[in-house]
Amino acid sequence: MANVDTPGYHTKDVNFKQALSMASFEGGGQEFTTTVSDVRGLLERPDGNNVDLDRESLLLAQTQLQYQMGVQLVKSNFHQLLSAINGGS
């Protein structure tokens, strides 16, 4: 979204799942490079920019929902653990 008004900017994407698995696999604090790729199939405006606010907003909403779900799962696990520690009360 930050580059929606930058002439000539083309939308890029990072496969976060792949980057996370590579970081987990390589481990040991070694450096690894992520693959950044141009997103194809988006309409390009006359200034050469192809950022689609609807697409970016949808991706942001999906990420926010995934984060909220993860937080709720962690909270639930902590509540279960706390309940077990307190003897179920």
N, C-alpha and C positions, 0 to 999 in steps of 0.2 A: 504494500500500500504506500510505502514511503516514496516510491519512485513513480507514482502514477502521473506526475507532471514532468518527468525527466524525458526530454526529447531523445528518441533513439533507443531508449532502454527496453530490453527484452526480458520478460519474466523468466526467472531461474528457479529451480527446485533442487532440494537436497533430500535424498532418501534417508530419513532419520533412522528408520529401523535397521537399514543396512549399516549405517555409520555406527550405531550403538552395538550391533553384533560384532562388527570389526573391532571396535574398541575393547569389547569384552573378550574377544578371542585373542587379540594381540596382547592385551594386558601389560603389566610390568612398566607402565609409564612410557612405553615407546610411542613415538610419533606415528600417526597414520594420516593419510589424506582422504578427504571425503570427495565424492564425485558430485560436482555441481553441473546440472544439465539445463539447457534451455527448454522451456515448455513449448511444445509445438501445437499448432492448430488454433491459436488465439488470433482474433482479429486485430490487425495492426491499424492504428490511426494514421492520418496523414503525416504526423510528426515522427513516425517510426516507432512509437511506443505501443506495446501490446499488453499492458497491465489491465486486467479485467477486475474491477472493484467487486463485482458480484462473486466471482470465483474466489478472490482473496477473502472476502467476508465469510463465505461458506467454509473455507478451510480454517479460518480463525475460530468460527463457531464450533466446528468439529473438534478442534484442539482444546478449546475451553471445556467442552462437555467431557472429553476424555480425561482431562486433568481433574475436573470435579468428581468424576467417577472414581478415579484413583485415590483422591483424598478421602472420599467416603469409605472406600474399602479399607484404607489404612486406619481410619478412625474406628471403624467397626472392629478390626482386629485388635486394636489397643483396648477398646472397651471390653472385649472378650477376655483378653489377658488380665486386665485390671479386675474383672469379675472373678476370674479364677484365683488370682492372688488374694482377694478379699473373701474367699470361701463361698462365692456365689451370692453374696448379699449386696 
